[in-house]
Amino acid sequence: MDVFEAIKGRRSIRKYKRKAVDRELVKRLLDAARWAPSGGNIQPWLFIVIEDSKLLDVVRKVSPGYFGEAPLAILVCSNKEKAYKVGGTLGRDYLTICDCAMAVQNMLLAAYALGLGTCVVKSFSHTAIKELLAIPEGIEPELLVIVGHPDQTLKPPPRIPLNEIVYLNRYGEKFPNLEG
Amino acid sequence: MDVFEAIKGRRSIRKYKRKAVDRELVKRLLDAARWAPSGGNIQPWLFIVIEDSKLLDVVRKVSPGYFGEAPLAILVCSNKEKAYKVGGTLGRDYLTICDCAMAVQNMLLAAYALGLGTCVVKSFSHTAIKELLAIPEGIEPELLVIVGHPDQTLKPPPRIPLNEIVYLNRYGEKFPNLEG
């Protein structure tokens, strides 16, 4: 699939079919994720693929942002300890979030190109998730990506026109000929 | 360009030709950026396209991570005030970073598909950049993306094998048949 088609066509899916996600597809998402850029090439990311349906039920209960019955979720974590060693506080507190978010965006686009639906969940209980998935100290859950076969077709959500969010050279200066 | 090709082929470019970037291409990058997912559809992003070469020289001086002579940079900022109003502290302190990083990843992939090179700069003086670009309170610079026509071909940097960064169901549990 064309990259612009993927970027524009991807939606956040909240209704899924009761059909498992093939592990070969999961591997392609993970492979896409790790090719995101990484500040200082730290690659602070770790991925926990949650396939077990009982475990997923509990994850859902502690994640207010988790909608629908997706058969799979991928928890993207950052290795804060490693990021701190290589990149100091900027590495630990900022680059980890950016790197994981960019890895997630790759996963979303890859999933869409493979016919899968995804939704990023940022609202979940860190404490509960860490205990549930046996995540040690120094590793921090960042984003939860739910994955499945979509059971809905969505219209694109509204987007702010470019002429309201783009400036030229300095804040407030008009970038010419942008759509209104 | 195929989405997987873009994801795997994109590199961080640090040598650029002395050739301006057409504004029509810049618009395509900005359009790609704003189709990133956004928590609560806040769309906290703002983009300052820095084209002025004298301004860019100063930006470069206050950005230790800025290499090469790219003719253009796009500063991605977040509207912290708006994000706080809609999403509280999670919105202001976390979602803004994630959303801007995902928007940046879209830009990087779009640029690569259009034959442009990019590099994300995370290390710059926030104070100096805010003053230089007249960025008001409540708006925070997140990531600086330098853009130009690439003047180097790079091999992919090493990537950690998937079997070292992927787990199944719980931290430490092996996901079968991953490349070593």
Interface residues (C-beta under 8 A of the other chain):
Chain A: M1 D2 V3 F4 E5 A6 I7 K8 R10 S12 R23 K27 R28 L30 D31 A32 R34 W35 A36 P37 G39 N41 Q43 W45 L46 F47 I48 V49 I50 E51 D52 L55 C77 L90 Y94 L95 I97 C98 D99 A101 M102 V104 Q105 N106 L108 L109 A110 A113 V120 K122 S123 L133 A134 I135 P136 I139 L143 P156 P157 P158 R159 I160 L162 I165 V166 Y167 L168 N169 R170 Y171 G172 F175 P176 N177 L178
Chain B: M1 D2 V3 F4 E5 A6 I7 K8 R10 S12 R23 K27 R28 L30 D31 A32 R34 W35 A36 P37 G39 N41 Q43 W45 L46 F47 I48 V49 I50 E51 D52 L55 C77 L90 Y94 L95 I97 C98 D99 A101 M102 V104 Q105 N106 L108 L109 A110 A113 V120 K122 S123 L133 A134 I135 P136 I139 L143 P156 P157 P158 R159 I160 L162 I165 V166 Y167 L168 N169 R170 Y171 G172 F175 P176 N177 L178
